[in-house]
Amino acid sequence: MNSSSYLFIIGLFIIAFGVAWILTGGPGADLGSPVPTTPLPAPDVNESASIPTPVQDTSAQPTFGAQPVSTVAQPITPVVPVTTASPTPQPTAQISSDDIKLHFMDLAFGSDNTYLERWNATDNNGRIVISVSASDDSDITQLSNAAKEFNSISQTNQLSEMIKDGMNGNIAIKFIPDDGMSAIVLNSSVAPTNHEFLSNGTIIAKITRGVIYIDEDLKGDQRNHTLMKSLYYELGVVGETAKYPDSLFYSGDNANVNLTYADRNAIAILYGPGLYNGMTVDDIRKIMYIH
């Protein structure tokens, strides 16, 4: 090997040594220490504004003393005031006891009679059986409900709530064609038991002692009204009232079906223990102190 080759190798060695010197920081440096890294520039303070602040969940944290105030917006529920529906006013519910007595007198004494008409409390132990023929199922239901209501009012007689089929009851009710009404003859000598009801000038029911004839073509409330008014006529409510339009016994043309407060109290007097069939107006005025 010539001298030039040795010089070339020595030169390469010097260059390699120099590079190693630069990289290790010269003698005395800890060759096992990590190479320092260049620190990153500090972030701009304005950048922190774009970082969302995390919401702390406190639902699982125990609380002591005062409860933390929630900052979460709650939905607003509209407050609806609670109102109590007013009951339907009953015009006859606020009348006095004297008004009840006068109402009873109007219903118990019609324009054609001066004697009380009511069933004897001792006949058949006061039990009255109703039978009906050529009727609808709704008529049976109506009569059964009417019997229950009457029994809750009367202190003497009671209506059988089992409505019989046919014409063999103490009160028999028969529905007939309207053209058959003319064949029913009323005996005026036994008035007021014999009576007829009209609607717009047309006869819709005829009543004889113990038997009621009703036009079979009647429908709805008019049919029920005629049935109820005829039944109570047989029970002794032979009069009417011009004072209470909501009464079942109102004298004007109507289709009232239910007894009112005044009606119920008047019937309670009629079938109370102190009255009996055949009493005169004067008899009743004396015991009821009606002037």
Helices and strands as residue ranges (DSSP letters): H 3-24, G 45-50, H 97-108, G 123-126, E 127-128, E 130-133, H 137-153, E 158-159, E 164-165, E 171-176, G 178-183, G 188-190, E 195-199, E 202-208, E 211-215, H 220-234, H 261-270, H 281-288
